[in-house]
Each structure stands twice: as C-alpha cells, then as structure tokens.
Amino acid sequence: MAAISGVGLSWRSKVSERPSTKKKPSRSSSTTIRLCVSSPRIKMTVSVEKKQFSIQKSEEIFNAAKELMPGGVNSPVRAFKSVGGQPIVIDSVKGSHMWDVDGNEYIDYVGSWGPAIIGHADDKVLAALAETMKKGTSFGAPCALENDLAEMVISAVPSIEMVRFVNSGTEACMGVLRLARAFTSRAKIIKFEGCYHGHADPFLVKAGSGVATLGLPDSPGVPRAATIDTLTSPYNDISTVENLFNTHKGEIAAVILEAVVGNSGFITPKPDFLNALRRITKENGALLIFDEVMTGFRLAYGGAQEYFGVTPDLTTLGKIIGGGLPVGAYGGRREIMEMVAPAGPMYQAGTLSGNPLAMTAGIHTLRRLKEPGSYEHLDKITGELIRGILDAGKNAGHEISGGYISGMFGFFFTEGPVYSFDDAKKSDTAKFAKFYRGMLEEGVYFAPSQFEAGFTSLAHTSEDIQRTIAAAEKVFRNI
Ligand SMILES: Cc1ncc(COP(=O)(O)O)c(C=O)c1O
C-alpha cells in the first residue's frame, strides 16, 4: 500500500516547459496562425498566438441543459457546485485524454468515474462492441456472453462463487442488501461515514461523495423507516463497530464498506481494520460485504480483497466490469447466492441485466487488464503522479497529504493523516476549488470535488504525468 501523508519526499519531477498540446486531427487548433501576404514580391508574416482558455460553447450548452434537466446534469457532482464556475461539456474521449465542445484538450483523471481503466474508447473494445451490435443490443433472455463475463469475474474475485449482473452499482448494492437480510433473517446493517453505496434509501446516511459535496446532511424524501436499520460508524473505528454489535446482539445482518474509500476522497484502511471486521462479523453471525464498485479490478485484478488478503462473504461490482457501459453485479458464496430468485426466494430482476453490449465491453476490458504488466504500469504512473503533486504542493508552502494504490489516488489540502471522513473534512475545500480551476485551465481534469478519488489508466503515459506535475507546480504557486 502506498499511503503517503505528511512525509517529506525527496522525489523530484523532471519538469520542462509545458509541452505542446497533443492534437486530435479533426479538432480546431490551439494556436492561431495569421498569414499576411502582399504582392508583387510575396512577404509572409506568421504570428502564432496561444489560444485563450475559453469554454463559451460549454457555457451555452450547460445553460440550455439547466432548463431541461435538474441542475443541468444527470448526476449531481458533474455540475461543479463544490469547485464553482462553469462545468465543461465533453465532446469526445480517447485513451487518457478528453476534449470539450470548445476544442480544449484535457488529461483525464476521472475516467468516467472509474470504468475507463484501460483508457477511453479502446479500439479493441469498440471493435468487439460493433461485432456484438450486429446481432442486436438487448435480448432479455440468456446469452453466452453472460457466462463468459461471469466466469471471468468468478475466477478473479476471491469471494465470488456465483454472480448476478445488474445495471449499476446502486442496483448491485440494493440487491446485496436485500440478500444479506434474506440470508440472515436480520434487518440491521452497519455502514461507515463517508462510504457511498449508491443512492438507494437505506444507504443515504452519511454517504460521502455527492451528498457531502452539496452539503446536504441526508436527502429529503428518504423516510425514516428506510434508514431506521442503518447503523453508522466512523471509518477505521473498530471500537464503535464492536459497541454496535454489543448493543444490537443478533440483529445485525451485515457490515458493508468500501475497503478503500473513494467517496470521501481517497482513504485507506488502517492495518488490521479489515481483518478485525472479518473476525467480528464471523463471531456475530453477520455477513461482511465489500462494496468493490470502485475498487474491483482496480486495486488488483481480484480487487481490494485480493490486495489486502481479506475475503468478505459478499461483494458488489460495477464500473470496470462494464467497460464504460451501464453495469453492476453482486456475488459471493454459493450457499448465499442460491437465495436469489429463481434459484431461491429473494426477488431481484432487471430488463436490461446481462445485456450483450455491457457484457462484451466488460469481457474485453478485463482481457486487456489481465495482460502482464497492467497493474505494474498503474502502480508506476500513479506513484509518480501523487509524489509529484505532493512535492509540488509542499514546495509551494501548502499543507497537503495524499496517497495511492494501483490506479486509484487522492490528495487533501490538509496535513493529514486522513483516516476518516471527519479527517477528510479538515481539508481546505476553498483552496481545492482554486487549485481545481487552475488545473482545468492548464488542461488537467480531476474530479470536481475534494471528496472524490482520482483514477489513472493503462493509457496514461509518463508524459501525461510530467505535464500534470508541471501544471500543478504552476497552479500551486498561484493559489
Ligand atoms: C463504492 C460505490 N458503490 C456504489 C456506487 C454506485 O454506483 P452507480 O453510480 O453505478 O450506481 C458507487 C458510485 O460511484 C461507488 O463508488
């Protein structure tokens, strides 16, 4: 694990001037070339002006969107509320880069919030999707591709002996909660402050991420009855978990958590936190659920459970296993999964679940990830990135801490260490917002919230990282 906080680092990036922006062939150039031609003898004056960062088209489109969709978006954090200013409207993505509708190019560290681990719009994934599409887009009936992805997931993830595909991480967490309650015949669950498990009612309690970003304590519309059985504990706090089990003996169905938190920024478990949870749940006849929607296939091919060597009873997945198409999954021990209908009595269903397009994108994404060297690459470039950012911040006199594991990282504008959501909230979010806007203008796209993790991909290069660090050095000096 590579959690770095408050440590004086000697690593230095080799920073040159900001390299010229990579060009995408069909896009407008970032320089303006004026040719002045006069006769009879032809004289040419060429003046090159750096294009000003402008997001005028984004503004127009987003203003129109606000009349059409609540807040102009279909998922809240995209609206840039916590960093202020104008969200950029994306036109296209490829590899580690993306382009907005104004023609600005960005190095992308959001990766569609995680799925794009092999890089955006991978040629092989696109070709496979085109082939699958020739046969149709949805069957609503069994198809062999479901078996292929299921076998890949089962052989990769230690806890999963059987799997059910759904359409989003939210759906996966809803399903797994019902299953845990059905299997144990108990109602209560423990979740951790700052962990996000999708937007189903029982989980919208101290749910980090978007909720924290908007400053809403919980969401109106969630009835008390829906959350009455949701118990919460600070992350990394075993004594609170023990107290909850003592107070609610025989009532707790499951403990659910992000084994590495990505929805309050990037927070790692203290040594032995996960082992202690494994022990306590076992002793109390409760299930341990790892929500690996974000960490699955990202921290390691077998997810956080492989990385930390702790096997939960149930696991949720999403994001990467759909390769950029809508997907989710939950799985676990066979005896538990056989409770799910129609093998067992616990009902859960989905019109588009296991559809051939999502299965295809997932299969080809996992195949690429399984190639030798994938996780070594993620580790190398993400380490380089986070060390460079922390160094740059400290050299410019800022309090900053952060860390990474494999292709997942984060940093906070606080000295750290950050072990819980309360620690994360000590971060100077106003400074983060300034940093964020500065980086955007330098062509670097981070998640628009201090309380979100960042992601790298197999498509990120050392050049991307060096450009990002150079940009960070410049922006840190100006905030
Ligand atoms: C850990 C975790 N669980 C669940 C979800 C919900 O997934 P989705 O947005 O696909 O519904 C997310 C989304 O970011 C997540 O990070």
Ligand as a Chemical Component Dictionary entry (heavy atoms), coordinates in Angstrom:
data_LIG
# 
_chem_comp.id                   LIG 
_chem_comp.type                 NON-POLYMER 
_chem_comp.pdbx_formal_charge   0 
_chem_comp.three_letter_code    LIG 
# 
loop_
_chem_comp_atom.comp_id 
_chem_comp_atom.atom_id 
_chem_comp_atom.alt_atom_id 
_chem_comp_atom.type_symbol 
_chem_comp_atom.charge 
_chem_comp_atom.model_Cartn_x 
_chem_comp_atom.model_Cartn_y 
_chem_comp_atom.model_Cartn_z 
_chem_comp_atom.pdbx_ordinal 
LIG C1 C1 C 0 -18.362 2.314 -3.904  1  
LIG C2 C2 C 0 -19.543 2.645 -4.762  2  
LIG N1 N1 N 0 -20.677 1.937 -4.617  3  
LIG C3 C3 C 0 -21.754 2.171 -5.372  4  
LIG C4 C4 C 0 -21.754 3.168 -6.320  5  
LIG C5 C5 C 0 -22.969 3.417 -7.161  6  
LIG O1 O1 O 0 -22.714 3.033 -8.476  7  
LIG P1 P1 P 0 -23.553 3.654 -9.681  8  
LIG O2 O2 O 0 -23.177 5.085 -9.789  9  
LIG O3 O3 O 0 -23.149 2.822 -10.866 10 
LIG O4 O4 O 0 -24.994 3.481 -9.342  11 
LIG C6 C6 C 0 -20.604 3.941 -6.495  12 
LIG C7 C7 C 0 -20.562 5.010 -7.483  13 
LIG O5 O5 O 0 -19.642 5.753 -7.626  14 
LIG C8 C8 C 0 -19.473 3.659 -5.697  15 
LIG O6 O6 O 0 -18.347 4.365 -5.815  16 
# 
loop_
_chem_comp_bond.comp_id 
_chem_comp_bond.atom_id_1 
_chem_comp_bond.atom_id_2 
_chem_comp_bond.value_order 
_chem_comp_bond.pdbx_ordinal 
LIG C1 C2 SING 1  
LIG C2 N1 SING 2  
LIG C2 C8 DOUB 3  
LIG N1 C3 DOUB 4  
LIG C3 C4 SING 5  
LIG C4 C5 SING 6  
LIG C4 C6 DOUB 7  
LIG C5 O1 SING 8  
LIG O1 P1 SING 9  
LIG P1 O2 DOUB 10 
LIG P1 O3 SING 11 
LIG P1 O4 SING 12 
LIG C6 C7 SING 13 
LIG C6 C8 SING 14 
LIG C7 O5 DOUB 15 
LIG C8 O6 SING 16 
# 
